[in-house]
Amino acid sequence: MTIHYRIPCFDCELLVKQTEASEASFQVGIQNRSNPLGFGNLIGSYATKTEAIQHANHFCQFYTMAKEKGYHFKENAFIKKDKETIPVAMIMKATPTAVDLERFFK
């Protein structure tokens, strides 16, 4: 496994790593900065490094917005009391604009 890209994001770090064992060879993982051991939790898999990096950057933008609005990341979703849970899969499937990302919070 090779790490091709790291991006600090709010209180965590996103990694784009390449693995030969999976069909989609580039994976985006998230890890806590206070416990940087390992390669983080998988949040998306992509066919190309460019696509994985693009999705990592979009996820970081959304993650930052979510934290600023009081959501927290748990397993594979953003959660806030009295609000609808936002699954990570919804964010990682597309390449939304900032306006698109803001719609998730309404």
C-alpha positions in Angstrom: 0.0 0.0 0.0 1.3 3.4 -1.0 0.1 6.8 0.2 -0.1 9.3 -2.7 -1.8 12.2 -1.0 -2.4 13.6 2.5 -4.6 16.5 3.4 -5.1 17.9 6.9 -8.8 18.5 7.4 -10.2 20.2 10.5 -9.3 17.7 13.3 -8.4 14.7 11.1 -6.3 13.8 8.0 -7.4 12.3 4.7 -5.2 9.9 2.9 -5.3 8.7 -0.7 -3.7 5.3 -0.9 -3.1 2.8 -3.6 -3.7 -0.9 -3.0 -3.2 -3.7 -5.5 -5.7 -6.0 -3.7 -9.0 -4.2 -4.6 -10.8 -3.6 -7.8 -10.8 0.2 -7.4 -7.1 0.7 -6.7 -7.2 4.2 -5.1 -8.9 4.5 -1.7 -9.7 7.6 0.4 -9.3 7.0 4.1 -9.9 9.2 7.2 -7.8 9.1 10.3 -7.8 11.0 13.6 -4.7 13.3 14.0 -4.4 12.4 17.7 -4.0 8.7 16.7 -2.2 8.6 13.4 -1.4 4.9 13.4 -2.6 2.8 10.5 -4.2 4.0 7.3 -7.5 5.3 8.6 -11.0 4.2 7.9 -12.1 3.7 4.3 -14.6 6.3 3.0 -14.4 5.8 -0.8 -12.7 3.8 -3.6 -11.8 5.1 -7.0 -10.3 3.9 -10.3 -7.8 6.7 -10.6 -5.6 8.7 -8.3 -6.9 12.0 -9.7 -10.5 11.0 -9.0 -9.6 9.9 -5.4 -7.8 13.2 -4.7 -10.7 15.2 -6.1 -13.1 13.3 -3.8 -10.8 13.6 -0.8 -10.8 17.4 -1.3 -14.6 17.6 -1.6 -14.9 15.4 1.5 -12.6 17.7 3.4 -14.7 20.7 2.4 -17.9 19.0 3.5 -16.3 17.7 6.7 -15.3 21.2 7.7 -18.7 22.6 6.9 -20.4 19.8 8.9 -18.1 20.3 12.0 -18.8 24.1 11.9 -22.6 23.3 11.9 -22.3 21.0 14.9 -22.3 17.6 13.2 -19.9 14.9 14.2 -18.5 12.1 12.1 -19.3 8.6 13.4 -18.6 5.4 11.4 -19.9 6.3 7.9 -22.2 9.2 8.5 -22.4 12.8 9.9 -24.7 13.0 12.9 -26.4 15.8 14.8 -29.1 15.6 17.4 -32.6 16.4 15.9 -31.2 16.4 12.4 -31.3 13.8 9.6 -28.1 11.7 9.4 -26.0 12.4 6.3 -24.4 9.2 4.9 -20.8 9.6 3.7 -21.7 7.6 0.5 -24.0 10.5 -0.6 -21.1 12.9 -0.5 -18.5 10.6 -2.0 -20.5 9.5 -5.1 -20.5 12.9 -6.8 -18.2 15.9 -7.0 -20.6 18.6 -5.5 -20.0 22.3 -5.5 -20.0 24.3 -2.3 -23.6 25.3 -2.9 -24.5 21.6 -3.4 -22.8 20.7 -0.1 -24.7 23.4 1.7 -28.0 21.8 0.7 -27.2 18.7 2.8 -27.7 20.9 5.9 -31.1 22.3 5.2 
